[in-house]
Amino acid sequence: MKRFIDYLKKNYKYIFRAFLFIVTIALIVYIFPREGKFRYEFQKGRPWLHENLFAPFDIPIYKSEKQIQNERDSMLLYFNPYFKYDSTILITETSKILKYYSSKQEEFISDKTEANSGFNNYRKQVFIKNSDSFREDALQIIEEIYLKGIIEINEVTEDLSAEDNIILLKGNLAENYIFGNTYTQKNAYEQVTKLVNEYIEGNKVNLKYPDFYRNINLYEFIVPNVFYDQNTSEKIKNELLSNVSLTKGMIQSGEKIISQGEIIDTKLFRILESLKHESETRLGSDYFSNLILLGQIIFVFACVFVLFLFLLNFRSEILKHSLKTVFILMLVLIIVLVSRFSIKYLYIVPFALIPIIIKTFYDSRLALFIHIITVLLVGFFAPNGFEFIFLNFIAGIVAIFSLTNLYRRGKLFLTAGLVILTYSFVYFGLAITQEGNFSGIEYRNFLYFCFNGSLVLLTFPLIYIFEKIFGFLSDLSLMELSDTNQKLLRSLSEKAPGTFQHSMQVANLAEEAIYKIGGNPLLVRTGALYHDIGKIVNPIYFIENQRTGFNPHDMHEFDESANIIISHVKDGVELAKKNNLPEQLIEFIRTHHGTTKVQYFYRSYIKKFPDKDVDVNMFTYPGPKPYSKEMAVLMMADSVEAASRSLTDINEEKISNLVESIIANQMSEGQFDYVDINFKDITEIKTLFKDKLMNIYHARIEYPEKK
C-alpha cells in the first residue's frame, strides 16, 4: 500500500493529466446523441460510389422539409383564426351608462336650480323628457356598435387585412365573419362621437341644452367584446397541419434503390435520405444502443488520443501545466457542447473562434490541429457531415491565415468578414453542385453565416477573460505593456535613463533577431524593455547611468560589487511582481543573464587574491538559463549591446569580433542548452547584430583623401 501511495505521489501530475483526458472523452461521449450513423456517404448531383443498393426493409419516402413546409403553408391558406364574442360586456357597460347618465342628469338639474336662472318646473320637465329620449337613442347607438363587435388588438389582428375572414364564436354557434366589419376600439370611439354629434345637430330644436349632451362621454364605455381564441385557433390549425403527410410513396423490402455509378438526382436523394433516417432510427433502439455507445467511445477516444499525441510530440510544455491542458480540452468541450444543443442552427456556431483564440496564445499549427479535431468530433453527429466539415475546415484556415496581428483591431474585423465570405462562397459552390440550379439553395444559411462571422468579434472579451483565468499573455496585453508610458518603464527612464536607453536598443536588436529566426517579436520586445528594471533600486552602480565620473564601486570590495550587480535580477523580479507583471515577462528578467559570471569583478578578485580560494557562486547569476528562443535572443542582444558601448574605436572588424566572442562564450558555458535553437539560427542572429550595431554607431568606410 505504501509503495502504491509513493507511486501516486511521484506520478500524480501524469495521472492527473490522464484523468483530464479521460473526463473529456466521457463528457463528449455523454453529449453525443444515442443514434447510429448511416454507413454510406452520398451527395446530391454526384455518382453513387458504393455497390448496388437494395432496400433492407420497407422504406417510406419522406418529403423534404421544404416540401412539407410548402404544403403546410398551402394548408394554412384555408385557416381562419377564431374569436370569441362576449355578450355580457354590453349588459355590463349599459348598466354603467345608465348610472353615469342619471348622475349627470341630476347634477345638471341641481346646478340649474341653484343658479335660479329661469329654470322652472316646466323647463325641468321638458329637459327630463328630452334627455330621457337622448339616453334611449344613445343606448341604441352603443348597442349597435357592440353587436357589430369591438375587437381586441393583438399580434394576430395586426396581421389581418379588412378583407380577411375570421370565425366568430357566439355561444355554441360559429359564424364566418369579415374582419373589416368589426370595430377596433379606436374606430368605435370615433363612431360613437360622430353619431352623437350628428344626433345633436339634427335635434337642435328639441334639445334646449346642447352643451349637456356634448359633455356626455359615451366613448368611456367602449371596451372590446371580441377576443382572439388562441386555444381553439391552435387546435384547428394543428388539425389542418396534421392532414399534411410526411411521406410520399414507399420502397418495398428487397427493391433496388440505386446502382453503382448512378447519378443521385432529386428523387434518389430523397429515397436515400429516407433510408438514412429509417436506418439511424432503428439503430437508436435499445437493442443496438450498447454497440452504438461502444462505437462512439472508440471514435471519441481516437480523436482525443491523437490530440494528446500531438501535444506530447510538439507542445509538451502544455502537458506539463495542468491549467494549460484544461484550457485546451475545455475549448474543445465547450464547442462540442454548444454544437450538440444547437444542431438545427449549426451554421451559427462560431467554430473559427477556436483557431483564433489558440493562435493568440500559441501558434498557427496548434490552432489548426485543434480546430480539425473539434470539427471532426462535431461532424460525427452534424447533418450533412461532409458539407459541415469541409465548410468549417476552409473557414478555420482562412481565419488563421488572415489574423496576423490581433492587436490591430481592424484585423479582427477583416477576419470576421473573410470568414463570412468564405462560408458563403464555399456553401454556394456546394449547393449548386448538389442541386444543379439556384432554386435549391437555402438562402437563410447566408444570414446564419453573417451571424456566425459577427460572433467572431467575441474574441476580444474572451481573450481578456482567458488571460485572467489561465494566466496567458496575448499580443493585446503585450502592446499595452510595451508602451513606454507604463508606470514601471516611466520610472526606469527617470531613475536610470542610461539603462532605459540600453533596454530600448536591446529591444530593437532582439525584436529583429527573433523575427529573422522565427518566434514572437512582440513578446521578446516587451521582455527586453523590462529585463533590467531591477537597476531602478541602485542605478548609479551601473556604468550606463554614471555621468559625473564617480564610480561607487571604488568604495566596495569586488565581491560586494558583484553582489550589488547580481542583485538587480532579484530586485527586478520583486518589482515586477509588485507591479503585477505577467509571469512570462518575469521569466525574461530571471533568465537574461542565465548562470553567467560577473566577469570584471570575478577576474579582479582573482588578480587581487591569487592565493585565496574563490567561491564562484558569489560572482555567478542565479539563473535559470534561457529555455525559449525569445529568452536566448534577449541574452545575446543584452550582452552584445552592453559590450558594444565600451568600444572606443568602432569599426567593422571590432564589432564582428565582439559579437563572435560574446556569443561563443555564452555557448561554451552551455547557456543555450535548453533552447530549441540551431547553429543556422545563431549565425543569422550574429550577422544581424553586426549589421545593426554598425548602423547604430555609424561606422563608416574610410575614403582615400583627395590629392
N, C-alpha and C positions, 0 to 999 in steps of 0.2 A: 504493500500500500504506500509506504514511504517513497519507494522508487517511482511509483506512478505519480505521486504528488510532485516529486522533484522534476520528473519529466514534464509535467504540466507547467511548472514554474519556469522551466528552462525554455520551453517552446510555446508559451502562451500566446505570443504575438502571431506565430504562424497558425496556431489553432483558431485564434480569433478571426484572422483573415479568411481562413477556410469557412468558418461559421458564417461570415458575411455573405460569401458567395452562395452557400447552401440556402441561407434565408432568402436571398434574392431569387434563386431558382424556384423555391417553394412558393413565394408570393406571386411570381409571374405565372406559374402553373395554376395557382388558385384563381387568378384573374381570368385565365383563358376560358372561353365558352366550352361547355361539355358537348361538343358535337364533332362528328367525324369530318374529314376532308375528302372531297371527291378526288378520285385517283387520277383523273385526266385533266390536263390543261388545254384550253382551247380559246380561240379568239374569233370574233365575227369578221368575215371577209378573208380569213386565212384558211389554208387547206387543213383537213383533219390528218394529223401526223401519226395517229395510232392505228392499231389494227381495226378491221371491220367491227363495228359495234352493234350488238343486238340487245333488245330490251330485256333486262333480267327479271322484270316483273311488270305488271300493268302500270303505265305511267300516264297520269292526267297531264295534259299540256296546259301549263299555266300561262295566262296572259301577262304581258309586260306591265310594269307599274304605270307606264304612260298610257297604255291602252285602257287599263282598269280605271285610271283617273278620268280619262276622256268619257268613258261610259257613265261614270258616276256624275260627272258634270252634266252630261246629257239628261240623265235621270232627274237631276235636281231642277232642270228647267220646268218640270211638271209639279214641282213642290211649291206650295203656298204656305206662308207662315200662319200660325194660329194665334188668335187674340180672344180674350175673354171680355164680354160685356157685363159690367156690374150695374144692375138696375137699381140697387139700393142707394147708390150715390145721389140720384135725382131726388129721391124721397128725403134723404138727409139734408141736402142743400136747399130744397123747397121749404123745409121746416125752419132752417136758419134764415132764409129770406123773409119769411112771414114775421118772425120775431124782430129781425132787423128793421123791417118796414114799419111795423107797429110802433117801435121805439122812436123812429124818425118822425112818424106822423104825430105822435103825442108831443114830441119835443117842439115841432113846428107850431102846433096849436097853442102850446104853453107860451112860447116866445111871442106870438102874435097877440095873445090875450093880455099879457103883461105890458106889451107896448101900447095897448089901448089906441090903436090906430084905425079905428073903424071896423075892427074885426068882430062884428056882432054875431049873434047866434045864427042868423040866416046864412051869412057868409061861411060860418063854420060848417053848417050842414052841407052847403054846396061843395066846399072844399073836401069834406069827408067822402061825399058821393063821387066826386071826380077822381080823388086819389085812390079810392077803392077800385074804380074802373081801371085806372092806370096799373094798379097792382095786379089785377087779373090778366091784363094784356102782357105785362112784363113776365109774369109766371108762364104764360103761353110761349113767349119768346124763348125763355130759358129751357122749357120742356122740349121744344122743337130742336134746339141745339143739342141737348143731352141725348135725345132719341136718335139723332144722326150719328152721335159718337164723338167724344173728345179723346184723342189717342195720346198715350204717354210716349214721349220721345226717348229713344234709346239707340244703341248701335245698330239694331235691326231695322228700325224705322228710318234711320238716316240713309240706309242703302236702298230704300224703296222709292220708286217714282210714283207720280199721281195715277198712272195707268195700271199699275201692278194690282194683281188680285191678292186678297187675303181671305182667310176663313175666319168668320166672326161667330163665336160660340155664345149663344143666348140661351142659358139654361141647358137643356138637352138637345137643342137644335143648332146645327151648323149651317151658316149661310155664306155663299160666295159674295164677296163684297169688294168694291173698288176702293183702293186705299185713298184716292183723292176725294172720295165722297165724305170722308171723316174730317173732323176739325183737329188741328193742333190747338194747344192751349192758347197760343198767341192769336191764331185765327179766330178762335171762339171769342176772345176778349174784344177783338176788333169788330166782330159781327154783332155782338151784344150792344156795344157802344153805338154802332151805326144804326141799328134798328130802333134803339131808344130815342136817338136824336131825330130820326125820321118820324117817329110817333109824336114826339113833342111838337115838331114843326107842323105836322098835319092836323094837330088838335089845339092850336094856339087859342082859338075862340073859346073852347070849353075849359082849357087849363089856365086858370087865373093866376097861378103862381108857378111859372115855368122853372124858376131857379130851384124850387124844391125838388122837382123831378130830375133836374140835371145833377143834383147833388146825391141822388140815389146811386151808389156804386155797385151796380149788379155784377160787374166783372169780378168782384171779390169772391163770388160764389161759383166761379168757373174752375173746376178741377177735372183731371182726366177720369173717365169712366170706362176706357177701353185699354186693356193691358196685354202685353205680349205674354203668351202662354208657352214658356220655354219647355216644360216637360212634355206637353202634347206635341209641340213642334219637333222636338228631338226624337220623340218616339216615332212619329210619322216619317221623319226624314230617314231614320235608321231602317224602318221597314222598306222604304223605297230603295235604299242603298243595298239592303240585303238581297234584293232581287237581281243585283249585278253578279253574274257568275265570274269566279276567279279563274275558271278553266275554259278551254275551248278544244274539245276533241280528246281522244285517248289513243295511246300506243299500246297495243296488246303485247303481252309477255312473249318473248321469242321473235318479235317482229324486228326486222333490220332497221336500224336508225340511220347509220351513215357508213360509207365505205372509206377505206384508207385513201387519202389524197383528194377526197371530195371537198369542194369549197363550202365553207359554212356560211350559208345565206341566212336571211332573217328567220325563215321558218325553221331551219335546222337549229339555229341558235336558240330559239325558244324551246325546242324539244330537248336539247342538251341541257339548257338551264333547268328545265323541269326535272330531268333525270338527276341532275346535281342536287336539286332541292330535296327530292324524294330520298336519294341515297344518304345525304347528310342527316335527314330527319330520322331515318331508320337506324343509322349508326349511333344516333344520340339516345337510343333506347337503353334500358337498364342492362340488357344482355351484353351490349358492346361497351358500356361505359368504362369498365375497368381497363380494357385494352386501349381505349382512346386515351385514358389518363396516362397509361404507361408510355404510349407514343408521344404524348405532349411532354412528359418528363424527359424523355430521350432528346427530343428536339430542343427544348429549352436548355437542357444541360449542355448539349453540343455548342449552342451559341454562346452561353456564358463561359464555358470552358475555353473556347477559342479566344474570348476576350481576356481571360486570365493568362493564357499563354502569351498573348501579345504584350500584356503589361509586364509579365515576367521577363521576356526577352528584350523588350525595347524601352520599357518605362518602369524598371524595377524600383525606382525611387518612390513611385506611387504606392506600390505594395508594402513598402517599408513604413508607411504612415497610415494609420487606421482612418484618420479623418479624410485623407485624400481618396482612399479606397471607397469609403462611404459615399463621398461626393459623386464619384463616377457611377457607382451602382445605383445611387438614389436618382440621378438624372434619367438613367435608362428606365428604372421602375416607374417614375412619375409619368413619363411619356407613354409607356405601355398602358398604365392605368387610365390615363385621360383618353387614350385611343379606344380602349375597350368600352368605355361608357359614353363615347361619342361616335359610335360606329356608323350611325346614319349621316353624320356630318364630319367624316374623317378628313375631308379636304380642308377643313377649318383648322385642324390641329397643326400648330407651327413646328413641324419637325426640324426646320432649319435652325431653330433656336439651339439645338444640341451642339451641332458643329461650331456655331458661332461662339457659344459660351466656353466650350472645351478649348477652342483655338485661342481665346482670350487669355486663358490661364496656362495653356500648354503649347501645342503646336498643331500644324495642319494635319500631319499624318495620324496622330491620335484622334483628332476631331473626326476625320473621315472614317476611321475604323469603327469608332463607337457609333457613328451615325449609321453605318452599314448594318451593324449588329442590331441596333434598335429597329431599323426599318424591316429587317428580316423577321424579327420577333412579331412585330405588328402585322406584317404581311401574311403571317400564318393564318390569322383569323379575319383579315380585311377582305371585303368583297372585291372581286377582280384583282386578285393578288399580284399578278404580273404588272398590270397597269399601275397599281399603287406603288409597288417597289420601284419601278422604272421612273415614275414621276418624281418621287422623293429622293431617289438616288441622284438624279440630274440636278434637282433644286439644291440639294445639300452641297454638291460640288461647286455649283455657281456661288453659293453663299460663302464657302470657304475661300475661294479664289478672289472674290470681289472685295472681301473685307480685309484690307491690308493694314489699315490704321484705325482702330476703333476710337482712339482719342480725337480723331477728326469727326465731329458729329455728322457732317454731311455724308460720310462714308456709309454709315448705317442706313440712312435714308436711301442711298443709292442701292445698297444691298437688298433692302426691302422691295424696292421697285424691280430689281433684277429677278428676285425670287418670284414675284407676281408674274412678270413677263415670261419666265421660264416655265412655270406651271401652265400658264395659258397656252403658250406656244407648243409645248410638248403634248398637252392634252388635246389641243386642236388637231395635231398630226395623228395621234392615236384614234381620235373619234372619227375622222374622215376615212382613215384606213379601215376601221371596223364597219362603219355604216355605208361608205361609198357615196354619201351625199351629206348635205348640211342639215337636213331635217331631223336627223337622229341625234344631233349634238345637244347635250343638256347645258343650256346657256346659264342656268343658275350656278353651275360649278365655277364659272368665271367670277361671280360675286363671292363665292367661298374663297377663291384664290386671293382676291383682293383683301378679304378679312384676314386670311392667313398671313399675307405679307405685312399687314398692319400690326399683327401680333408680334412680328419680329422686333418691333421697336421696344418691346418689353425687355430687351437685352440690357438696356441701361440700368433700370431699377434692380433687375435680377442679379447683375454683376455686383452691384453695390451690396446687396443682401448676402450673396455668397462670399464676398470678400470679408464681411464682418463675421459670418458664421464659421467659415473654414480657414480664415487667415490667409487668403490668396492675395495676390498683388497684380492688378490689371494695369494696362497701359494708361488708362484714365487716371488712376491714382499716381502712377509714376510721373505723368505730366504735371500733376499738381505739386508733387514733392520736389520736382526738378526746378520749380520756379524759384529763382534766387531771392525773391522777396519773402520766402518762407522764414519763419521766426528764427530757426536754428542757423540757416545759411546767412541771414542778415546779421546775426550775432557773430558768426565766423568772419564775415567781411569787415566788421567794425573792430573786433578784438584781435584778429590775426589776419590782416589784409594780405600779407605775403602768402600765407597758407591758402587763403581763398583764391588768389590768382593761380597758385600751383594746382589747386583742385580743378579749376576751370580748364587749365591746359591738359591735365591728366584726363579729364572727362572727354575732351575733344580727341585726344590720341586714342583712348580706349574705345570710344564710340566708332571711330573709323576702322579700327582693327577688327572689332567684333563683327562689324558689317561686312568686312572683307572675307572672314573665315566662316561666317555663319553663327548666329546667336541672336541675343536680344539687345540691340543697340541702346534702347531707351532704359533698360534695366542697368546696364553697365555704366551709362552716363550718370544716372541718378546715384548709383553706388559710389561712383568716383567723386561726386560733389560732396558726399557725406563722409568719405573714408577717413578724413583727417580732422573731424570735428572735435576730437579729444584734445587737440592743441589749443583750444579755447582756454583750457584751465591754466596752462603755463606757456603762453605764446612766445615770450621773449627767449625761451630756451631753444627755440628752433630758428636756424640761421636765416630762413627766408623772411622772418619778422624782425630781424636785427637791423636797425638803420643808423645807430649812433656810433658803431664800432666797439661798443661794450659787449662782452660775451660773459653771461653769468656763469657759464661752465668753468671759468677760471677760478671760481670760488669753491668748486667741489672737486672731490676725488673722481677718478674715472668711473669707478663702479657706481658712485652716486649719480653721476651724469647719465650713465647708461640706464639706470633705473628710472630717471625722470623721462628720458626719451621713450623707453619702452612703455611707460605708464600711459602714454597718450592713447594707446589701444584700449586699455581698460577704462580710461576716462571717457573715451568716445562711446563705448558700449553703454556706460551708465547714462551719459547724456542722451543717447538715442532712445533708451528705454524710458527715461524720464519724459521725453517729448513724444512718446508713443509712435516711434518709427516702426515700420513693419520689420519682422524678423529677417526677411530676405535681405534688407539693406543693412541690418546689424551684422549679418554674416560677412559682408564686404569689409566692414570695419575690423572684424576679428581676423580675417584672412589676408589682408592686403600686405602684411609683412611675412605671413606664414610662420616658419620657425627659423628665419634667418637671424644673423647676429648684427649687433650694432658695431660694425667693423672698426670704425675710427677709435672708439673708446676701448674696444677689446684689444686692438693692437697697441694702443698707447699704454694700456695697463701692463701687457706682457713686456713691453720695452722698458717700463719703469721698474717692474718687479720680475726680472728674468728668472730668478731662482725660486720664486713663490708659485705654489700650486694654484692654478686658476680654476675657479668654479664657472665653467662655461655658461651655466644656466643664468648667471647674473647678467650676461650680455646677450641673451637669446630671447627673442619674442616668443610668447606662449603659444602662438598658433591659434587654431589649427591651420594646416596647409590648405590652399585653394582646392575646391572639389568640383568646380564648374569652369567652363571656358571663360565665362564673364569674369570670374574671380581671378583666374590666371592672367588674363589680359590686363586687368587692373593692376595686379602686382608688377607686371612688366612695365606698363606705362608709368606707374608711380616712381619706380626706381630709375628708369631712364630719364624721365623729365627732371627729377630732383638732381641727378648726377650731372645732367647737361648744363645746369646753372653754374656749376663750378668751373666750367671750361673758360679759359681766358682767350686763347687764340682758337677761334672756331673755324674749322674747315671741314670738307667732306671726309677726309681720312680720319680726323679725330672723332667726328660724330659716329662714323662707321665702327671704329674700334671700340668706342664707348658702349654702343648698343650691343655689339657682339660679346664683349667681355661680361657685361652685366647679366644678360640673358643666359650666357653659357654658365656663369657661376650659379645662377638660380637652378638651372637644370642639373648641374653636378651635385647640388645639395638635395636633389630629389623633391623640389618644391612643387613639381607638376605631376607627381606620381599618381595622384588620384583624379587627374583631369583627363577627359576624353579629347586629347589634342595630339596631333602628329607633327612630324618634322616639317612637312609641307606647310602646315598652318603656321608654325613658328618662323619659318623662312619668310613667309608672306608678311607676318607681323613685323619682323625686323626690317624688311625692306620699306614698309610703310612708315615705321618710326623714323628711319633715316631721312626719308623724303620730307616728312612733316617737320622734323627738327631743323633741317636745312632751311625750310621756308620760314620757320618761326624766327630763327636767328639771322635770317637774310644773308646766309653765306654766299659770297659772290665769286665768280670766276675772275681771276686776275688777268686783265688785258695788257698786252705789251704797250709800253709808253711810246708816244709818237716821237719820231725823230725830227 
